[in-house]
Amino acid sequence: MKRRKRTKGTGKEKPVRLERRVRVTFFLVAQTKEEIAAARDVYLYLDWQYWSEEDEQEIPITGHTHSVIPPPAPFPSEESAFIGSWWYTTKEGDKIYEQKNVVLFIVDLTALAEEWKTDQYIRRLKERILSYYAARGSPQQEIWVTKQDIYRYA
């Protein structure tokens, strides 16, 4: 039988605080120079949310993380931290399998009591992402964006 070591509290323990946030996750294709530029535009847009005045912010982002964005042309990398694979069937019945370099984005938002506002912010983010790809000449048919409630122990 193992003995467990007991520790005595000093009375100076910091109380644990629970914070609720919303986490948004998405992968962006970054295979061609246009797609890499669009992924970089998304990164700059997310940073802009922090640096802009509160009344200019489109989305209440509290922070974001991303995997490595491949270097821009003329030196795009063949390597990526993540590779996405997906498949679909065309209207003609052909099965198509695709595999491309992707960039993972994780974005934290303030949790709001009016959850419909959070959904509006996420819809706005998705529209912004699609517009960057279209502006760079590489429109995307779909981008999957997921939302999760998270709790942080501070």
Backbone as a ProteinNet text record, in pm:
[ID]
protein_1_A
[PRIMARY]
MKRRKRTKGTGKEKPVRLERRVRVTFFLVAQTKEEIAAARDVYLYLDWQYWSEEDEQEIPITGHTHSVIPPPAPFPSEESAFIGSWWYTTKEGDKIYEQKNVVLFIVDLTALAEEWKTDQYIRRLKERILSYYAARGSPQQEIWVTKQDIYRYA
[TERTIARY]
82.7	0	88.8	62.7	140.7	82.9	169.9	126.5	119.7	20.7	6.7	58.2	134.9	190.2	83.1	62.1	-36.1	35.4	-23.9	32.9	-63.5	-7.5	-90.6	-102.3	-222.2	-244.1	-182.2	-133.8	-72	-174.3	-293.3	-395	-376.8	-275.6	-247.1	-279.1	-354.2	-387.6	-476.2	-449.9	-528	-657.9	-772.1	-896.9	-903.8	-963	-978.5	-1099	-1079.3	-1185.5	-1220.9	-1346.8	-1392.5	-1439.2	-1380.6	-1419.3	-1479.9	-1591.8	-1654.6	-1619.9	-1580.3	-1549.2	-1612.3	-1606.5	-1649	-1525.3	-1498.9	-1383.4	-1432	-1374.9	-1407.2	-1283.9	-1303.2	-1192.5	-1221.5	-1119	-1134.9	-999	-1000.3	-882.1	-898.7	-790.8	-794.4	-692.9	-735.4	-646.5	-535.8	-410.8	-294.8	-197.6	-243.6	-164.2	-99.2	-178.1	-126.7	-85.7	-15.2	25.7	-96.2	-205.1	-327.4	-390.6	-393.4	-451.8	-365.8	-235.1	-144.9	-166.8	-180.4	-204	-337.9	-440.5	-571.7	-563.8	-492.1	-475.3	-401.4	-303.1	-230.8	-323.1	-412.6	-510.6	-600.1	-640.4	-724.1	-648	-522.2	-438.7	-431.9	-407.4	-398.8	-532.4	-640	-773.6	-798.1	-760.5	-779.7	-695.4	-572.3	-489.3	-550.1	-606.3	-666.8	-779.5	-848.6	-956.1	-903.5	-782	-723	-679.3	-612.6	-552.5	-652.1	-768	-865.8	-940.5	-1000.5	-1081.8	-1203.3	-1256	-1365.8	-1486.1	-1517	-1633.2	-1605.8	-1478	-1443.3	-1431.9	-1427.8	-1413	-1538.7	-1517.3	-1629	-1665.1	-1565.7	-1584	-1511.4	-1576.1	-1512.2	-1412.2	-1301.1	-1197.9	-1115.9	-1090.5	-1004.3	-866.3	-848	-718.5	-732.6	-621	-624.3	-489.5	-494.1	-375.8	-386.1	-272	-274.6	-148.9	-159	-40.5	41.1	153.8	243.8	176	181.6	135	256.2	244.6	360.9	413.3	543.3	598.2	534.7	525.9	464.3	553	493	567.7	678.9	791.8	818.9	870.7	864.2	918.4	813.1	698.9	601.5	659.2	626.9	680	591	653	576.8	531	592	562	462.9	380.2	283.9	266.8	230.6	207.5	86.8	-11	-132.6	-162.4	-213.8	-260.1	-404.3	-490.6	-632.4	-667.2	-752.1	-801.4	-952.4	-1016	-1161.4	-1201.3	-1324.2	-1373	-1518.8	-1560.4	-1698.1	-1731.3	-1858.6	-1905.6	-1964.8	-1924	-1975.4	-2118.3	-2182.5	-2318.5	-2321.2	-2206.9	-2197.2	-2168.3	-2147.6	-2122.2	-1975.1	-1885.1	-1741.9	-1701.4	-1620.9	-1570.5	-1437.9	-1429.8	-1311.1	-1247.9	-1117.1	-1040.4	-939.4	-934.4	-839.3	-756.5	-632.8	-543.3	-458.6	-463.1	-391.6	-334.2	-234.1	-181.4	-289.8	-302.6	-401.6	-338.1	-398.1	-358	-472.7	-440.5	-539.2	-547.5	-668.4	-692.7	-782.3	-747.6	-830	-852.9	-978.7	-1012.7	-1101.9	-1067.4	-1148.6	-1229.1	-1356	-1447.4	-1504.9	-1546.9	-1617.7	-1749.2	-1783.7	-1913	-2020	-2126.2	-2234.5	-2361.3	-2441.9	-2569.9	-2660.3	-2652	-2730.5	-2652.3	-2670.2	-2590.4	-2610.8	-2724.3	-2749.1	-2648.5	-2597.8	-2496.5	-2365.9	-2330.9	-2210.4	-2222.1	-2339.2	-2360.5	-2346.4	-2391.3	-2374.3	-2226.4	-2150.8	-2007.1	-1937.2	-1974.3	-1911.6	-1949.8	-2074.9	-2117.5	-2038.6	-2018.7	-1941.6	-1797	-1738.3	-1601.7	-1592.8	-1687	-1686.3	-1700.7	-1789	-1805.8	-1677.3	-1610.3	-1485.5	-1379.1	-1369.3	-1272.2	-1298.8	-1423.9	-1459.1	-1427.2	-1447.3	-1418.9	-1268.8	-1184.7	-1039.8	-995.5	-1050.3	-1014.8	-1063.5	-1183.2	-1236.5	-1151.7	-1114.4	-1033.9	-896.1	-845.1	-713.1	-722.5	-843.5	-860.3	-869.8	-902.3	-914.6	-1040.2	-1157.5	-1280.5	-1297.8	-1346.9	-1367.8	-1516.8	-1547.7	-1688	-1741.2	-1655.9	-1700.8	-1582.2	-1607.7	-1510.9	-1587.7	-1538.9	-1604.5	-1554.2	-1646.9	-1617.7	-1694.5	-1625.8	-1693.9	-1688.8	-1787.8	-1799.9	-1813.7	-1740.8	-1749	-1752.5	-1828.6	-1818.9	-1699.6	-1617.5	-1502.7	-1503.8	-1441.6	-1429.2	-1282	-1234	-1093.4	-1085	-998.1	-974.6	-857	-883.5	-778.9	-733.5
-116	0	124.5	215.5	337.8	442.4	519.2	626.3	755.8	830.7	960.6	1069.3	1155.8	1265	1373	1415.6	1520.4	1654.2	1754.8	1888.2	1974.9	2063.7	2156.2	2285.6	2340.5	2467.2	2581.1	2679.3	2795.4	2905	2884.5	2989.1	3098.8	3086.2	3188.2	3138.6	3029.6	2976.4	3076.3	3088.2	3178.2	3107.4	3171.2	3103.7	3083.5	2974.7	2944.7	3020.8	3083.4	3159.5	3089.9	3076.4	3008.6	3113.1	3107.6	3199.5	3119.8	3165.7	3100.8	3179.9	3107.8	3167.6	3082	3132.7	3056.8	3038.9	2916.3	2886.7	2848.8	2915.3	2892.1	2832.1	2723.4	2653.4	2637.6	2657.5	2633	2606.8	2528	2501.3	2577.5	2642.3	2713	2651	2630.1	2574.8	2675.8	2627.3	2712.9	2637	2604.6	2524.8	2614.1	2701.1	2788.7	2923.1	3003.6	3135.8	3222.8	3206.4	3283.8	3241	3110.7	3059	3095.4	3092.2	3132.5	3279.1	3362.8	3505.9	3528.2	3451.3	3465	3423.4	3315.6	3272.5	3380.1	3440.9	3550.1	3670.1	3697.8	3805.7	3779.2	3653.8	3617.3	3642.2	3601.9	3626.1	3775.5	3858.5	4003.5	4061.8	4009	4053.5	4023.8	3904.5	3868.6	3959.3	3987.3	4080.3	4220.2	4262.5	4395.5	4410.8	4302.1	4309.5	4356.3	4318.8	4360.1	4506.3	4544.5	4677.7	4788.1	4754.5	4858.2	4903.9	5021.6	5074.4	4984.5	4981.4	4890	4909.4	5033.8	5059.1	5022.4	4994.7	4952.7	4801.4	4730.3	4585.6	4521.1	4426.3	4352.2	4230.8	4177.5	4053.9	4070	4033.7	4049.5	3937.5	3937.7	3835	3865.5	3762.6	3779.8	3719.7	3649.4	3593.7	3493.2	3463.4	3362	3293.8	3172.4	3089.9	3031.8	3013.4	2950.5	2868.2	2768.9	2692	2775.9	2722.2	2795.4	2820.3	2944	2979	2966.9	2888.5	2871.1	3006.4	3014.4	3141.7	3181.9	3311.9	3358.3	3330.9	3344.2	3327.5	3431.3	3406.2	3296.6	3170.5	3161.4	3046.5	2968.3	2934.2	2856.9	2720.3	2677.7	2551.6	2436	2324.9	2203.8	2137.4	2177.2	2118.6	2206.1	2143.2	2214.9	2139.6	2212.4	2146.7	2054.2	2090.9	2010.8	1988.5	1869.8	1837.3	1793	1856.8	1822.5	1727.9	1631.7	1537.4	1537.5	1542.1	1535.7	1479.8	1438.3	1378.6	1415.7	1405.7	1436.6	1368.5	1366.7	1308.5	1419.6	1426.5	1528.4	1493.4	1586.6	1563.5	1447.8	1427.6	1319.1	1184.3	1183.1	1059.3	1023.5	1114	1089.5	1116	1024.7	1042.5	1118.3	1227	1312.4	1311.1	1286.3	1288.4	1401.2	1488.3	1598.9	1596.3	1641	1651.7	1776.7	1870.4	1996.9	2042.1	2130.8	2195.4	2286.4	2285.2	2370	2438	2548.7	2622.6	2612.6	2575.6	2565.8	2699.9	2749.6	2870.3	2835.2	2886.9	2874.8	3016.9	3057	3193.6	3188.9	3267.2	3276	3404.9	3390.3	3504.2	3517.8	3636.9	3659.7	3583.8	3515.5	3446.5	3549.7	3549.1	3644.7	3572.1	3638.6	3580.1	3567.3	3663.8	3658.7	3577.5	3446.5	3358.1	3386.1	3440	3472.9	3577.1	3663.4	3760.6	3689.7	3589.8	3511.4	3444.9	3388.9	3325.6	3427.7	3551.2	3656.6	3688.4	3695.5	3722.4	3612.9	3488.8	3376.6	3379.3	3410	3421.6	3533.6	3645.8	3757.7	3714.9	3639.5	3590	3499.4	3409.2	3317.3	3393.5	3492.9	3573.7	3649.1	3699.3	3771.5	3676.9	3557.2	3458.7	3428.1	3398.9	3368.1	3485.8	3609.5	3726.9	3741.6	3706.2	3713.8	3614.5	3494.1	3394.4	3438.9	3493.1	3539.9	3656	3749.6	3864.9	3822.7	3713.1	3663.2	3571	3554.4	3473.5	3324.9	3286.7	3144.7	3122.1	3146.9	3131.4	2987.7	2974.9	2844.3	2811.2	2684.9	2642.6	2640.2	2599.3	2585.3	2595.5	2650.9	2650.6	2607.4	2504.1	2455.2	2534.2	2592.1	2666.4	2598.9	2564.7	2501.2	2592.7	2577.1	2659.4	2567.6	2600.9	2523.8	2619.8	2585.1	2655.4	2598.7	2684.8	2639	2709.4	2645.9	2703.5	2704	2819	2834.5	2854.3	2778.5	2793.5	2887.7	3004.8	3107.4	3115.3
0	0	0	-94.9	-103.2	-9.7	49.6	137.4	57.8	82.4	17	109.2	51.2	129	143.9	263.6	289.6	304.5	248.3	262.4	340	415.3	492	413.6	412.3	345	423.2	349	412.7	437.3	385.6	397.6	294.3	207.6	107	-34	-44.5	-175.7	-248.8	-373.8	-458.1	-496.2	-479.2	-516.8	-668.1	-708.3	-849.7	-902.5	-1016.2	-1079.7	-1210.6	-1238.6	-1359.3	-1460.4	-1580.8	-1687.8	-1802.6	-1853.8	-1968.6	-2093.9	-2196.3	-2326.3	-2435	-2555.3	-2672.5	-2758.6	-2801.8	-2886.4	-3025.6	-3124.3	-3264.7	-3330.8	-3405.3	-3469	-3617.5	-3699.1	-3843.3	-3905.9	-4013.3	-4094.2	-4224.6	-4268.9	-4396.3	-4491.7	-4614.5	-4716.6	-4744.9	-4747.7	-4774.6	-4864.9	-4983.6	-5077.9	-5183.1	-5245.2	-5351.5	-5292.4	-5372.2	-5321.9	-5291.6	-5366.7	-5339.2	-5206.9	-5183.1	-5058.5	-4937.5	-4954.7	-4846.3	-4812.9	-4916.3	-4893.9	-4823.3	-4860.1	-4795.5	-4648.7	-4618.2	-4479	-4399	-4460.4	-4394.2	-4371.3	-4466.6	-4449.9	-4329.4	-4311.2	-4196.9	-4067.1	-4063	-3944.9	-3912.9	-4013.5	-3992	-3948	-4002.3	-3962.1	-3814	-3769.9	-3629.3	-3539.1	-3579	-3501.4	-3498.9	-3609.8	-3618.9	-3516.9	-3485.8	-3386.9	-3251.4	-3218	-3091	-3095.3	-3203.4	-3210.9	-3241.6	-3295.6	-3330.2	-3205.1	-3216.4	-3107	-3088.3	-2967.5	-2935.8	-3027.9	-3063.7	-3150.5	-3296.7	-3331.7	-3467.5	-3480.4	-3368.8	-3372.8	-3430.4	-3519.5	-3577.2	-3493.5	-3420.9	-3344.3	-3209.4	-3097.6	-2966.4	-2934.9	-3006.7	-2990.4	-2864.8	-2784.1	-2667.2	-2690.2	-2800.4	-2835.2	-2948.5	-3013	-3119.2	-3130.8	-3183.1	-3204.7	-3345	-3408.7	-3541.4	-3559.1	-3646.4	-3682.6	-3780.6	-3821.1	-3909.3	-4043.7	-4086.5	-4221.2	-4312.7	-4420.4	-4509.3	-4557.8	-4588.7	-4636	-4768.7	-4792.7	-4917.9	-5038.8	-5156.6	-5281.2	-5282.2	-5340.7	-5432.9	-5364.8	-5232	-5161.4	-5084.5	-5144.4	-5066.6	-5029.4	-4911.6	-4860.8	-4902.4	-4929.9	-4959.4	-4830.3	-4718.3	-4589.1	-4513.7	-4435.6	-4353.6	-4222.9	-4118.2	-3989.6	-3997.3	-4079.7	-4094.1	-4241.1	-4269.7	-4404	-4391.9	-4467.6	-4464.5	-4578	-4547.3	-4648.5	-4643.9	-4758.8	-4765.4	-4901.1	-4909.4	-5032.9	-5051.4	-5176.8	-5211.6	-5344	-5374.9	-5500.2	-5585.7	-5711.5	-5802.6	-5845	-5911.6	-5962.6	-6061.9	-6129.3	-6227.5	-6160.9	-6030.6	-5959	-5941.6	-5985.2	-5968.7	-5824.1	-5768.9	-5632.8	-5639.9	-5565.6	-5566.6	-5427.2	-5422.7	-5297.7	-5308.1	-5207.9	-5208.2	-5081.2	-5094.2	-4980.1	-5002.6	-4903	-4918.1	-4785.1	-4794	-4674.4	-4616.6	-4484.8	-4418.5	-4297.1	-4257	-4137.5	-4037.5	-3915.3	-3808.1	-3735.5	-3716.4	-3638.1	-3520.2	-3404.5	-3284.2	-3234	-3223.8	-3185.7	-3062.6	-2961.7	-2840.9	-2842.3	-2810.7	-2805.5	-2665.2	-2633.3	-2507.8	-2513.5	-2405.8	-2400.2	-2365.6	-2441.6	-2420.4	-2378.2	-2296.7	-2257.1	-2379.6	-2469.7	-2594.3	-2696.5	-2692	-2776.7	-2925.3	-2962.6	-3102.9	-3152.2	-3062.3	-3102.5	-3136.2	-3056.7	-3084.1	-3220.5	-3250.1	-3380.5	-3493.6	-3471.7	-3572	-3593.4	-3483.7	-3494.9	-3573.9	-3548.2	-3618.4	-3766.5	-3794.9	-3935.2	-4004.7	-3936.2	-3991.2	-4017.5	-3924.9	-3941.7	-4064.7	-4077.8	-4191.8	-4323.4	-4326.9	-4448.2	-4481.5	-4378.1	-4398.1	-4455.8	-4400.8	-4450.9	-4597.9	-4631.4	-4770.9	-4862.8	-4815.1	-4898	-4924.4	-4826.8	-4849.5	-4956.8	-4952.3	-5054.4	-5192.1	-5199.3	-5327.6	-5380.8	-5293.3	-5335.1	-5384.6	-5333.9	-5375.7	-5497.6	-5552	-5672.8	-5647.2	-5525.3	-5491.7	-5407.1	-5465.9	-5386.9	-5337.4	-5216.6	-5154.5	-5157.1	-5184.2	-5181.7	-5040.1	-4945.9	-4807.4	-4714.1	-4597.9	-4487.7	-4364.3	-4300.3	-4178.8	-4059.2	-3987.1	-3865.9	-3753.4	-3644.3	-3531.6	-3410.3	-3323.3	-3202.6	-3082.8	-2974.8	-2850.9	-2732.5	-2631.2	-2504.2	-2430.9	-2376.5	-2297.8	-2162.8	-2066.9	-1932.2	-1895.5	-1857.8	-1820.5	-1669	-1608.1	-1464	-1446.9	-1395.7	-1380.1	-1235.9
[MASK]
++++++++++++++++++++++++++++++++++++++++++++++++++++++++++++++++++++++++++++++++++++++++++++++++++++++++++++++++++++++++++++++++++++++++++++++++++++++++++

